[in-house]
């Protein structure tokens, strides 16, 4: 199970992810069990990560799930 926590549309914590698929300035794709978490926005970056939790920072425009 994956838990996504948003703080003020500027920080997201992703708990329970599997791997990072791609990182760009305006889009980050993260594999979470059987779905892909897609975060789109401006000046996105991975602020910190461990094998279990990740923090993404930037100005979020859209957050969605894809198979």
mmCIF file of the N, C-alpha and C atoms, coordinates in Angstrom:
data_MODEL
# 
_entry.id   MODEL 
# 
loop_
_atom_site.group_PDB 
_atom_site.id 
_atom_site.type_symbol 
_atom_site.label_atom_id 
_atom_site.label_alt_id 
_atom_site.label_comp_id 
_atom_site.label_asym_id 
_atom_site.label_entity_id 
_atom_site.label_seq_id 
_atom_site.pdbx_PDB_ins_code 
_atom_site.Cartn_x 
_atom_site.Cartn_y 
_atom_site.Cartn_z 
_atom_site.occupancy 
_atom_site.B_iso_or_equiv 
_atom_site.pdbx_formal_charge 
_atom_site.auth_seq_id 
_atom_site.auth_comp_id 
_atom_site.auth_asym_id 
_atom_site.auth_atom_id 
_atom_site.pdbx_PDB_model_num 
ATOM 1   N N  . UNK A 1 1  ? 0.834  -1.178 0.000   1.00 0.00 ? 1  UNK A N  1 
ATOM 2   C CA . UNK A 1 1  ? 0.000  0.000  0.000   1.00 0.00 ? 1  UNK A CA 1 
ATOM 3   C C  . UNK A 1 1  ? 0.886  1.251  0.000   1.00 0.00 ? 1  UNK A C  1 
ATOM 4   N N  . UNK A 1 2  ? 0.453  2.263  -0.724  1.00 0.00 ? 2  UNK A N  1 
ATOM 5   C CA . UNK A 1 2  ? 1.175  3.519  -0.811  1.00 0.00 ? 2  UNK A CA 1 
ATOM 6   C C  . UNK A 1 2  ? 0.344  4.618  -0.163  1.00 0.00 ? 2  UNK A C  1 
ATOM 7   N N  . UNK A 1 3  ? 1.022  5.471  0.610   1.00 0.00 ? 3  UNK A N  1 
ATOM 8   C CA . UNK A 1 3  ? 0.341  6.611  1.212   1.00 0.00 ? 3  UNK A CA 1 
ATOM 9   C C  . UNK A 1 3  ? 0.973  7.883  0.675   1.00 0.00 ? 3  UNK A C  1 
ATOM 10  N N  . UNK A 1 4  ? 0.130  8.813  0.216   1.00 0.00 ? 4  UNK A N  1 
ATOM 11  C CA . UNK A 1 4  ? 0.569  10.092 -0.306  1.00 0.00 ? 4  UNK A CA 1 
ATOM 12  C C  . UNK A 1 4  ? 0.050  11.187 0.618   1.00 0.00 ? 4  UNK A C  1 
ATOM 13  N N  . UNK A 1 5  ? 0.962  12.018 1.129   1.00 0.00 ? 5  UNK A N  1 
ATOM 14  C CA . UNK A 1 5  ? 0.589  13.121 2.009   1.00 0.00 ? 5  UNK A CA 1 
ATOM 15  C C  . UNK A 1 5  ? 1.041  14.421 1.367   1.00 0.00 ? 5  UNK A C  1 
ATOM 16  N N  . UNK A 1 6  ? 0.099  15.361 1.163   1.00 0.00 ? 6  UNK A N  1 
ATOM 17  C CA . UNK A 1 6  ? 0.405  16.657 0.568   1.00 0.00 ? 6  UNK A CA 1 
ATOM 18  C C  . UNK A 1 6  ? 0.410  17.734 1.633   1.00 0.00 ? 6  UNK A C  1 
ATOM 19  N N  . UNK A 1 7  ? 1.357  18.665 1.522   1.00 0.00 ? 7  UNK A N  1 
ATOM 20  C CA . UNK A 1 7  ? 1.438  19.796 2.435   1.00 0.00 ? 7  UNK A CA 1 
ATOM 21  C C  . UNK A 1 7  ? 1.511  21.069 1.609   1.00 0.00 ? 7  UNK A C  1 
ATOM 22  N N  . UNK A 1 8  ? 0.464  21.895 1.703   1.00 0.00 ? 8  UNK A N  1 
ATOM 23  C CA . UNK A 1 8  ? 0.410  23.213 1.059   1.00 0.00 ? 8  UNK A CA 1 
ATOM 24  C C  . UNK A 1 8  ? 0.738  23.207 -0.431  1.00 0.00 ? 8  UNK A C  1 
ATOM 25  N N  . UNK A 1 9  ? 0.424  22.174 -1.144  1.00 0.00 ? 9  UNK A N  1 
ATOM 26  C CA . UNK A 1 9  ? 0.660  22.106 -2.589  1.00 0.00 ? 9  UNK A CA 1 
ATOM 27  C C  . UNK A 1 9  ? 2.119  22.361 -2.979  1.00 0.00 ? 9  UNK A C  1 
ATOM 28  N N  . UNK A 1 10 ? 3.038  22.194 -2.010  1.00 0.00 ? 10 UNK A N  1 
ATOM 29  C CA . UNK A 1 10 ? 4.457  22.431 -2.256  1.00 0.00 ? 10 UNK A CA 1 
ATOM 30  C C  . UNK A 1 10 ? 5.341  21.275 -1.824  1.00 0.00 ? 10 UNK A C  1 
ATOM 31  N N  . UNK A 1 11 ? 4.791  20.347 -1.049  1.00 0.00 ? 11 UNK A N  1 
ATOM 32  C CA . UNK A 1 11 ? 5.580  19.212 -0.590  1.00 0.00 ? 11 UNK A CA 1 
ATOM 33  C C  . UNK A 1 11 ? 4.686  17.978 -0.551  1.00 0.00 ? 11 UNK A C  1 
ATOM 34  N N  . UNK A 1 12 ? 5.219  16.864 -1.026  1.00 0.00 ? 12 UNK A N  1 
ATOM 35  C CA . UNK A 1 12 ? 4.491  15.595 -1.010  1.00 0.00 ? 12 UNK A CA 1 
ATOM 36  C C  . UNK A 1 12 ? 5.385  14.523 -0.411  1.00 0.00 ? 12 UNK A C  1 
ATOM 37  N N  . UNK A 1 13 ? 4.823  13.745 0.494   1.00 0.00 ? 13 UNK A N  1 
ATOM 38  C CA . UNK A 1 13 ? 5.517  12.582 1.044   1.00 0.00 ? 13 UNK A CA 1 
ATOM 39  C C  . UNK A 1 13 ? 4.875  11.341 0.444   1.00 0.00 ? 13 UNK A C  1 
ATOM 40  N N  . UNK A 1 14 ? 5.693  10.474 -0.115  1.00 0.00 ? 14 UNK A N  1 
ATOM 41  C CA . UNK A 1 14 ? 5.223  9.228  -0.714  1.00 0.00 ? 14 UNK A CA 1 
ATOM 42  C C  . UNK A 1 14 ? 5.807  8.097  0.125   1.00 0.00 ? 14 UNK A C  1 
ATOM 43  N N  . UNK A 1 15 ? 4.943  7.386  0.811   1.00 0.00 ? 15 UNK A N  1 
ATOM 44  C CA . UNK A 1 15 ? 5.355  6.301  1.687   1.00 0.00 ? 15 UNK A CA 1 
ATOM 45  C C  . UNK A 1 15 ? 4.959  4.980  1.041   1.00 0.00 ? 15 UNK A C  1 
ATOM 46  N N  . UNK A 1 16 ? 5.920  4.090  0.835   1.00 0.00 ? 16 UNK A N  1 
ATOM 47  C CA . UNK A 1 16 ? 5.639  2.785  0.258   1.00 0.00 ? 16 UNK A CA 1 
ATOM 48  C C  . UNK A 1 16 ? 5.822  2.724  -1.247  1.00 0.00 ? 16 UNK A C  1 
ATOM 49  N N  . UNK A 1 17 ? 6.746  3.491  -1.791  1.00 0.00 ? 17 UNK A N  1 
ATOM 50  C CA . UNK A 1 17 ? 6.998  3.443  -3.236  1.00 0.00 ? 17 UNK A CA 1 
ATOM 51  C C  . UNK A 1 17 ? 7.973  2.306  -3.548  1.00 0.00 ? 17 UNK A C  1 
ATOM 52  N N  . UNK A 1 18 ? 8.031  1.911  -4.815  1.00 0.00 ? 18 UNK A N  1 
ATOM 53  C CA . UNK A 1 18 ? 8.968  0.859  -5.236  1.00 0.00 ? 18 UNK A CA 1 
ATOM 54  C C  . UNK A 1 18 ? 10.225 1.436  -5.868  1.00 0.00 ? 18 UNK A C  1 
ATOM 55  N N  . UNK A 1 19 ? 10.056 2.348  -6.843  1.00 0.00 ? 19 UNK A N  1 
ATOM 56  C CA . UNK A 1 19 ? 11.228 2.919  -7.519  1.00 0.00 ? 19 UNK A CA 1 
ATOM 57  C C  . UNK A 1 19 ? 10.865 4.218  -8.218  1.00 0.00 ? 19 UNK A C  1 
ATOM 58  N N  . UNK A 1 20 ? 11.889 4.969  -8.583  1.00 0.00 ? 20 UNK A N  1 
ATOM 59  C CA . UNK A 1 20 ? 11.726 6.196  -9.343  1.00 0.00 ? 20 UNK A CA 1 
ATOM 60  C C  . UNK A 1 20 ? 11.844 5.837  -10.820 1.00 0.00 ? 20 UNK A C  1 
ATOM 61  N N  . UNK A 1 21 ? 10.840 6.200  -11.599 1.00 0.00 ? 21 UNK A N  1 
ATOM 62  C CA . UNK A 1 21 ? 10.860 5.900  -13.033 1.00 0.00 ? 21 UNK A CA 1 
ATOM 63  C C  . UNK A 1 21 ? 11.570 7.007  -13.799 1.00 0.00 ? 21 UNK A C  1 
ATOM 64  N N  . UNK A 1 22 ? 11.192 8.264  -13.542 1.00 0.00 ? 22 UNK A N  1 
ATOM 65  C CA . UNK A 1 22 ? 11.830 9.388  -14.235 1.00 0.00 ? 22 UNK A CA 1 
ATOM 66  C C  . UNK A 1 22 ? 11.704 10.663 -13.408 1.00 0.00 ? 22 UNK A C  1 
ATOM 67  N N  . UNK A 1 23 ? 12.695 11.534 -13.594 1.00 0.00 ? 23 UNK A N  1 
ATOM 68  C CA . UNK A 1 23 ? 12.720 12.819 -12.896 1.00 0.00 ? 23 UNK A CA 1 
ATOM 69  C C  . UNK A 1 23 ? 13.037 13.901 -13.916 1.00 0.00 ? 23 UNK A C  1 
ATOM 70  N N  . UNK A 1 24 ? 12.137 14.864 -14.026 1.00 0.00 ? 24 UNK A N  1 
ATOM 71  C CA . UNK A 1 24 ? 12.364 16.036 -14.855 1.00 0.00 ? 24 UNK A CA 1 
ATOM 72  C C  . UNK A 1 24 ? 11.932 17.253 -14.057 1.00 0.00 ? 24 UNK A C  1 
ATOM 73  N N  . UNK A 1 25 ? 12.280 18.434 -14.538 1.00 0.00 ? 25 UNK A N  1 
ATOM 74  C CA . UNK A 1 25 ? 11.941 19.674 -13.843 1.00 0.00 ? 25 UNK A CA 1 
ATOM 75  C C  . UNK A 1 25 ? 10.433 19.857 -13.690 1.00 0.00 ? 25 UNK A C  1 
ATOM 76  N N  . UNK A 1 26 ? 9.660  19.331 -14.653 1.00 0.00 ? 26 UNK A N  1 
ATOM 77  C CA . UNK A 1 26 ? 8.211  19.539 -14.617 1.00 0.00 ? 26 UNK A CA 1 
ATOM 78  C C  . UNK A 1 26 ? 7.393  18.256 -14.425 1.00 0.00 ? 26 UNK A C  1 
ATOM 79  N N  . UNK A 1 27 ? 8.059  17.104 -14.260 1.00 0.00 ? 27 UNK A N  1 
ATOM 80  C CA . UNK A 1 27 ? 7.331  15.855 -14.041 1.00 0.00 ? 27 UNK A CA 1 
ATOM 81  C C  . UNK A 1 27 ? 8.208  14.817 -13.359 1.00 0.00 ? 27 UNK A C  1 
ATOM 82  N N  . UNK A 1 28 ? 7.627  14.152 -12.363 1.00 0.00 ? 28 UNK A N  1 
ATOM 83  C CA . UNK A 1 28 ? 8.293  13.039 -11.682 1.00 0.00 ? 28 UNK A CA 1 
ATOM 84  C C  . UNK A 1 28 ? 7.336  11.855 -11.721 1.00 0.00 ? 28 UNK A C  1 
ATOM 85  N N  . UNK A 1 29 ? 7.845  10.697 -12.125 1.00 0.00 ? 29 UNK A N  1 
ATOM 86  C CA . UNK A 1 29 ? 7.060  9.461  -12.165 1.00 0.00 ? 29 UNK A CA 1 
ATOM 87  C C  . UNK A 1 29 ? 7.662  8.472  -11.175 1.00 0.00 ? 29 UNK A C  1 
ATOM 88  N N  . UNK A 1 30 ? 6.793  7.926  -10.314 1.00 0.00 ? 30 UNK A N  1 
ATOM 89  C CA . UNK A 1 30 ? 7.227  7.032  -9.242  1.00 0.00 ? 30 UNK A CA 1 
ATOM 90  C C  . UNK A 1 30 ? 6.391  5.757  -9.300  1.00 0.00 ? 30 UNK A C  1 
ATOM 91  N N  . UNK A 1 31 ? 7.052  4.604  -9.328  1.00 0.00 ? 31 UNK A N  1 
ATOM 92  C CA . UNK A 1 31 ? 6.352  3.319  -9.316  1.00 0.00 ? 31 UNK A CA 1 
ATOM 93  C C  . UNK A 1 31 ? 5.949  2.997  -7.881  1.00 0.00 ? 31 UNK A C  1 
ATOM 94  N N  . UNK A 1 32 ? 4.642  2.768  -7.700  1.00 0.00 ? 32 UNK A N  1 
ATOM 95  C CA . UNK A 1 32 ? 4.078  2.451  -6.385  1.00 0.00 ? 32 UNK A CA 1 
ATOM 96  C C  . UNK A 1 32 ? 3.241  1.190  -6.514  1.00 0.00 ? 32 UNK A C  1 
ATOM 97  N N  . UNK A 1 33 ? 3.794  0.066  -6.158  1.00 0.00 ? 33 UNK A N  1 
ATOM 98  C CA . UNK A 1 33 ? 3.133  -1.236 -6.259  1.00 0.00 ? 33 UNK A CA 1 
ATOM 99  C C  . UNK A 1 33 ? 2.639  -1.493 -7.678  1.00 0.00 ? 33 UNK A C  1 
ATOM 100 N N  . UNK A 1 34 ? 1.336  -1.379 -7.940  1.00 0.00 ? 34 UNK A N  1 
ATOM 101 C CA . UNK A 1 34 ? 0.828  -1.713 -9.281  1.00 0.00 ? 34 UNK A CA 1 
ATOM 102 C C  . UNK A 1 34 ? 0.420  -0.481 -10.086 1.00 0.00 ? 34 UNK A C  1 
ATOM 103 N N  . UNK A 1 35 ? 0.737  0.698  -9.600  1.00 0.00 ? 35 UNK A N  1 
ATOM 104 C CA . UNK A 1 35 ? 0.388  1.945  -10.301 1.00 0.00 ? 35 UNK A CA 1 
ATOM 105 C C  . UNK A 1 35 ? 1.578  2.896  -10.323 1.00 0.00 ? 35 UNK A C  1 
ATOM 106 N N  . UNK A 1 36 ? 1.485  3.872  -11.216 1.00 0.00 ? 36 UNK A N  1 
ATOM 107 C CA . UNK A 1 36 ? 2.525  4.899  -11.324 1.00 0.00 ? 36 UNK A CA 1 
ATOM 108 C C  . UNK A 1 36 ? 1.945  6.217  -10.830 1.00 0.00 ? 36 UNK A C  1 
ATOM 109 N N  . UNK A 1 37 ? 2.643  6.841  -9.899  1.00 0.00 ? 37 UNK A N  1 
ATOM 110 C CA . UNK A 1 37 ? 2.268  8.158  -9.408  1.00 0.00 ? 37 UNK A CA 1 
ATOM 111 C C  . UNK A 1 37 ? 2.949  9.191  -10.294 1.00 0.00 ? 37 UNK A C  1 
ATOM 112 N N  . UNK A 1 38 ? 2.160  10.111 -10.858 1.00 0.00 ? 38 UNK A N  1 
ATOM 113 C CA . UNK A 1 38 ? 2.694  11.141 -11.746 1.00 0.00 ? 38 UNK A CA 1 
ATOM 114 C C  . UNK A 1 38 ? 2.462  12.499 -11.088 1.00 0.00 ? 38 UNK A C  1 
ATOM 115 N N  . UNK A 1 39 ? 3.544  13.200 -10.805 1.00 0.00 ? 39 UNK A N  1 
ATOM 116 C CA . UNK A 1 39 ? 3.468  14.535 -10.214 1.00 0.00 ? 39 UNK A CA 1 
ATOM 117 C C  . UNK A 1 39 ? 3.956  15.518 -11.268 1.00 0.00 ? 39 UNK A C  1 
ATOM 118 N N  . UNK A 1 40 ? 3.095  16.483 -11.625 1.00 0.00 ? 40 UNK A N  1 
ATOM 119 C CA . UNK A 1 40 ? 3.457  17.493 -12.611 1.00 0.00 ? 40 UNK A CA 1 
ATOM 120 C C  . UNK A 1 40 ? 3.421  18.862 -11.958 1.00 0.00 ? 40 UNK A C  1 
ATOM 121 N N  . UNK A 1 41 ? 4.356  19.727 -12.373 1.00 0.00 ? 41 UNK A N  1 
ATOM 122 C CA . UNK A 1 41 ? 4.412  21.060 -11.795 1.00 0.00 ? 41 UNK A CA 1 
ATOM 123 C C  . UNK A 1 41 ? 5.635  21.815 -12.267 1.00 0.00 ? 41 UNK A C  1 
ATOM 124 N N  . UNK A 1 42 ? 6.131  22.687 -11.405 1.00 0.00 ? 42 UNK A N  1 
ATOM 125 C CA . UNK A 1 42 ? 7.290  23.516 -11.721 1.00 0.00 ? 42 UNK A CA 1 
ATOM 126 C C  . UNK A 1 42 ? 8.384  23.298 -10.678 1.00 0.00 ? 42 UNK A C  1 
ATOM 127 N N  . UNK A 1 43 ? 9.616  23.295 -11.136 1.00 0.00 ? 43 UNK A N  1 
ATOM 128 C CA . UNK A 1 43 ? 10.790 23.183 -10.265 1.00 0.00 ? 43 UNK A CA 1 
ATOM 129 C C  . UNK A 1 43 ? 10.675 22.006 -9.297  1.00 0.00 ? 43 UNK A C  1 
ATOM 130 N N  . UNK A 1 44 ? 10.245 20.869 -9.824  1.00 0.00 ? 44 UNK A N  1 
ATOM 131 C CA . UNK A 1 44 ? 10.094 19.671 -8.995  1.00 0.00 ? 44 UNK A CA 1 
ATOM 132 C C  . UNK A 1 44 ? 11.450 19.060 -8.696  1.00 0.00 ? 44 UNK A C  1 
ATOM 133 N N  . UNK A 1 45 ? 11.584 18.544 -7.490  1.00 0.00 ? 45 UNK A N  1 
ATOM 134 C CA . UNK A 1 45 ? 12.823 17.859 -7.105  1.00 0.00 ? 45 UNK A CA 1 
ATOM 135 C C  . UNK A 1 45 ? 12.510 16.882 -5.980  1.00 0.00 ? 45 UNK A C  1 
ATOM 136 N N  . UNK A 1 46 ? 13.333 15.870 -5.895  1.00 0.00 ? 46 UNK A N  1 
ATOM 137 C CA . UNK A 1 46 ? 13.228 14.927 -4.794  1.00 0.00 ? 46 UNK A CA 1 
ATOM 138 C C  . UNK A 1 46 ? 14.112 15.468 -3.680  1.00 0.00 ? 46 UNK A C  1 
ATOM 139 N N  . UNK A 1 47 ? 13.478 15.917 -2.613  1.00 0.00 ? 47 UNK A N  1 
ATOM 140 C CA . UNK A 1 47 ? 14.199 16.552 -1.509  1.00 0.00 ? 47 UNK A CA 1 
ATOM 141 C C  . UNK A 1 47 ? 14.926 15.525 -0.649  1.00 0.00 ? 47 UNK A C  1 
ATOM 142 N N  . UNK A 1 48 ? 14.310 14.360 -0.459  1.00 0.00 ? 48 UNK A N  1 
ATOM 143 C CA . UNK A 1 48 ? 14.939 13.288 0.312   1.00 0.00 ? 48 UNK A CA 1 
ATOM 144 C C  . UNK A 1 48 ? 14.248 11.973 -0.013  1.00 0.00 ? 48 UNK A C  1 
ATOM 145 N N  . UNK A 1 49 ? 14.962 10.887 0.217   1.00 0.00 ? 49 UNK A N  1 
ATOM 146 C CA . UNK A 1 49 ? 14.345 9.582  0.037   1.00 0.00 ? 49 UNK A CA 1 
ATOM 147 C C  . UNK A 1 49 ? 15.114 8.523  0.805   1.00 0.00 ? 49 UNK A C  1 
ATOM 148 N N  . UNK A 1 50 ? 14.382 7.517  1.217   1.00 0.00 ? 50 UNK A N  1 
ATOM 149 C CA . UNK A 1 50 ? 14.944 6.314  1.816   1.00 0.00 ? 50 UNK A CA 1 
ATOM 150 C C  . UNK A 1 50 ? 14.372 5.158  1.007   1.00 0.00 ? 50 UNK A C  1 
ATOM 151 N N  . UNK A 1 51 ? 14.594 3.965  1.436   1.00 0.00 ? 51 UNK A N  1 
ATOM 152 C CA . UNK A 1 51 ? 14.024 2.817  0.746   1.00 0.00 ? 51 UNK A CA 1 
ATOM 153 C C  . UNK A 1 51 ? 12.528 2.696  0.923   1.00 0.00 ? 51 UNK A C  1 
ATOM 154 N N  . UNK A 1 52 ? 11.956 3.520  1.823   1.00 0.00 ? 52 UNK A N  1 
ATOM 155 C CA . UNK A 1 52 ? 10.529 3.417  2.132   1.00 0.00 ? 52 UNK A CA 1 
ATOM 156 C C  . UNK A 1 52 ? 9.771  4.704  1.818   1.00 0.00 ? 52 UNK A C  1 
ATOM 157 N N  . UNK A 1 53 ? 10.366 5.864  2.136   1.00 0.00 ? 53 UNK A N  1 
ATOM 158 C CA . UNK A 1 53 ? 9.659  7.137  1.997   1.00 0.00 ? 53 UNK A CA 1 
ATOM 159 C C  . UNK A 1 53 ? 10.443 8.123  1.141   1.00 0.00 ? 53 UNK A C  1 
ATOM 160 N N  . UNK A 1 54 ? 9.698  8.992  0.445   1.00 0.00 ? 54 UNK A N  1 
ATOM 161 C CA . UNK A 1 54 ? 10.304 9.996  -0.422  1.00 0.00 ? 54 UNK A CA 1 
ATOM 162 C C  . UNK A 1 54 ? 9.585  11.321 -0.195  1.00 0.00 ? 54 UNK A C  1 
ATOM 163 N N  . UNK A 1 55 ? 10.336 12.427 -0.258  1.00 0.00 ? 55 UNK A N  1 
ATOM 164 C CA . UNK A 1 55 ? 9.748  13.767 -0.181  1.00 0.00 ? 55 UNK A CA 1 
ATOM 165 C C  . UNK A 1 55 ? 10.008 14.474 -1.506  1.00 0.00 ? 55 UNK A C  1 
ATOM 166 N N  . UNK A 1 56 ? 8.946  14.975 -2.122  1.00 0.00 ? 56 UNK A N  1 
ATOM 167 C CA . UNK A 1 56 ? 9.033  15.714 -3.382  1.00 0.00 ? 56 UNK A CA 1 
ATOM 168 C C  . UNK A 1 56 ? 8.637  17.157 -3.099  1.00 0.00 ? 56 UNK A C  1 
ATOM 169 N N  . UNK A 1 57 ? 9.432  18.101 -3.609  1.00 0.00 ? 57 UNK A N  1 
ATOM 170 C CA . UNK A 1 57 ? 9.137  19.514 -3.414  1.00 0.00 ? 57 UNK A CA 1 
ATOM 171 C C  . UNK A 1 57 ? 9.015  20.219 -4.751  1.00 0.00 ? 57 UNK A C  1 
ATOM 172 N N  . UNK A 1 58 ? 8.292  21.309 -4.772  1.00 0.00 ? 58 UNK A N  1 
ATOM 173 C CA . UNK A 1 58 ? 8.099  22.118 -5.965  1.00 0.00 ? 58 UNK A CA 1 
ATOM 174 C C  . UNK A 1 58 ? 6.718  22.737 -5.933  1.00 0.00 ? 58 UNK A C  1 
ATOM 175 N N  . UNK A 1 59 ? 6.286  23.276 -7.048  1.00 0.00 ? 59 UNK A N  1 
ATOM 176 C CA . UNK A 1 59 ? 4.941  23.834 -7.169  1.00 0.00 ? 59 UNK A CA 1 
ATOM 177 C C  . UNK A 1 59 ? 4.113  22.843 -7.990  1.00 0.00 ? 59 UNK A C  1 
ATOM 178 N N  . UNK A 1 60 ? 3.174  22.160 -7.337  1.00 0.00 ? 60 UNK A N  1 
ATOM 179 C CA . UNK A 1 60 ? 2.401  21.107 -7.981  1.00 0.00 ? 60 UNK A CA 1 
ATOM 180 C C  . UNK A 1 60 ? 1.240  21.686 -8.783  1.00 0.00 ? 60 UNK A C  1 
ATOM 181 N N  . UNK A 1 61 ? 1.066  21.159 -10.002 1.00 0.00 ? 61 UNK A N  1 
ATOM 182 C CA . UNK A 1 61 ? -0.062 21.517 -10.843 1.00 0.00 ? 61 UNK A CA 1 
ATOM 183 C C  . UNK A 1 61 ? -1.061 20.367 -10.919 1.00 0.00 ? 61 UNK A C  1 
ATOM 184 N N  . UNK A 1 62 ? -0.548 19.129 -10.967 1.00 0.00 ? 62 UNK A N  1 
ATOM 185 C CA . UNK A 1 62 ? -1.420 17.966 -11.114 1.00 0.00 ? 62 UNK A CA 1 
ATOM 186 C C  . UNK A 1 62 ? -0.743 16.744 -10.505 1.00 0.00 ? 62 UNK A C  1 
ATOM 187 N N  . UNK A 1 63 ? -1.539 15.932 -9.827  1.00 0.00 ? 63 UNK A N  1 
ATOM 188 C CA . UNK A 1 63 ? -1.045 14.668 -9.295  1.00 0.00 ? 63 UNK A CA 1 
ATOM 189 C C  . UNK A 1 63 ? -2.057 13.609 -9.716  1.00 0.00 ? 63 UNK A C  1 
ATOM 190 N N  . UNK A 1 64 ? -1.570 12.538 -10.367 1.00 0.00 ? 64 UNK A N  1 
ATOM 191 C CA . UNK A 1 64 ? -2.475 11.512 -10.880 1.00 0.00 ? 64 UNK A CA 1 
ATOM 192 C C  . UNK A 1 64 ? -1.831 10.141 -10.766 1.00 0.00 ? 64 UNK A C  1 
ATOM 193 N N  . UNK A 1 65 ? -2.659 9.114  -10.955 1.00 0.00 ? 65 UNK A N  1 
ATOM 194 C CA . UNK A 1 65 ? -2.218 7.715  -10.949 1.00 0.00 ? 65 UNK A CA 1 
ATOM 195 C C  . UNK A 1 65 ? -2.452 7.125  -12.335 1.00 0.00 ? 65 UNK A C  1 
ATOM 196 N N  . UNK A 1 66 ? -1.545 6.256  -12.759 1.00 0.00 ? 66 UNK A N  1 
ATOM 197 C CA . UNK A 1 66 ? -1.666 5.584  -14.045 1.00 0.00 ? 66 UNK A CA 1 
ATOM 198 C C  . UNK A 1 66 ? -1.283 4.121  -13.876 1.00 0.00 ? 66 UNK A C  1 
ATOM 199 N N  . UNK A 1 67 ? -1.802 3.268  -14.717 1.00 0.00 ? 67 UNK A N  1 
ATOM 200 C CA . UNK A 1 67 ? -1.410 1.844  -14.682 1.00 0.00 ? 67 UNK A CA 1 
ATOM 201 C C  . UNK A 1 67 ? -0.211 1.587  -15.532 1.00 0.00 ? 67 UNK A C  1 
# 
